[in-house]
């Protein structure tokens, strides 16, 4: 298990109710709840369970609900999670539409960048975009530092056009929102939207009614002016094309590729004896 920094250990104590004796106890409670879920096959080690407990501030019952929703999504969208591993998605990942900034921000949060407007809607399906983004989130949340401190997501819409909007359906919107709000063990702390063109309003009109107030309050719209984004996130934590100093780095993607076997094994787990 990764060792948390002293700052993150303090934050886990204060914000997530992670007391000295709570980890082992709450993992045991969650493990016992899972034993009664006869059709669900999933890892039961502390490392895996802890990410769900932290996402629900060490409430075992809420963590259990989240874990079930995590696998229910996989069951309900089998076409997306079948063979969901890095090497199978290499042609999509190599387009570098998404990446993780190498340096965490001052609060220890990991920064995920998605270049929505660079996506070629004619050569890459929105399903594969979802799959690639999902893999990045899975790899980010494997870090205990990220479990505790959370994620900042920056979406750059420069270049977004009608070809992208036509590909985005209410069903796909529901899937993305469900992932963020109900089905994934991550603390999404901030969402920054930048370079939104007029057609973005059409996409957001589909998404907005599905958002909880909590998530809605964490979205920041920057338009064509990146000055506030630079101020909020920090120049050293933004890519150069957004006015920052952070260079694109292949380290995170290579780390993802190196864990291909782990993700292949995860594809074999879920509800039912043969979910995929």
C-alpha positions, 0 to 999 in steps of 0.5 A, a space after each residue: 500500500 502506498 504511504 500517504 504524505 503527512 499532509 494527506 494523512 491529516 486531510 484523510 483524518 479531518 475530511 474523510 473520517 479516517 481515524 487510526 483504527 477505522 481503516 481495518 474496521 471499515 474494510 472488514 465491515 465492507 468485506 462482510 457486506 460484500 459476502 452477502 452480495 452473492 452474484 458480485 465477484 470483485 477484489 476484497 483486499 483493503 487496497 481496493 475497498 479503501 478507495 470506495 470508503 474514502 470516496 464516501 468518507 468511511 461510511 461502509 454502507 454508503 461505500 457498499 452502495 457505491 461499489 455496487 453501482 460501480 459494477 452495475 454500470 459495468 453490467 449495464 454497459 457491457 459493450 464498453 467494459 469488455 476488453 477495457 485494457 490499455 493495449 486494446 485501446 492503444 490507437 485511441 490513447 496514442 491520439 493524446 486527447 487526454 493526459 495527466 499533468 505530472 505535478 500535483 497542485 498545491 492541495 495534492 490534487 491530480 489534474 486531468 486534461 481532456 482536449 474535447 475539440 481535438 477529437 476526430 468524431 469521424 475516426 474515433 467513436 464517443 464510446 472509445 473516448 469514454 473508455 479511454 477517459 475511464 481508464 485514465 480515471 481508474 489509473 489515477 484513483 489507484 493512487 492513495 494520494 488521489 483518493 484522498 486529495 481528489 481530481 481536477 478535470 480541465 476540458 478544453 473545447 477549442 475546435 468543438 463543432 457540429 460533428 462532435 455535437 451530433 455524436 453526443 446523445 442524451 443516453 451518452 450524457 446520462 452515462 458520463 454524469 452517472 459515472 461522475 456522480 454515482 458510480 466512481 470512487 473518486 473525489 471530483 473537486 473541480 471542473 474547468 471548461 475553457 474555450 467553449 464555442 457557441 455549439 457547447 451550449 447545445 451539449 451542456 443543455 443536455 447535461 445540465 438537468 442531470 447534474 446534482 447541485 454539488 457538481 454544478 457548483 464545482 463547474 467553472 466556465 472560462 470561455 476564451 479567457 484563461 487568466 482565471 484558470 491560470 489563477 485558480 490552478 497555477 501556471 506550473 500545473 497547466 499545459 503550455 497551450 493554455 498558457 502554463 508551463 507544464 509539458 506533456 509527459 508520457 510517464 502516466 500513459 506508460 504507467 497505464 500500459 505497464 498495468 495492462 494485465 491488471 485491467 484485463 483481470 478487472 474485465 473478468 469481474 463483476 455481477 454474474 458468473 460470466 458478466 462479460 
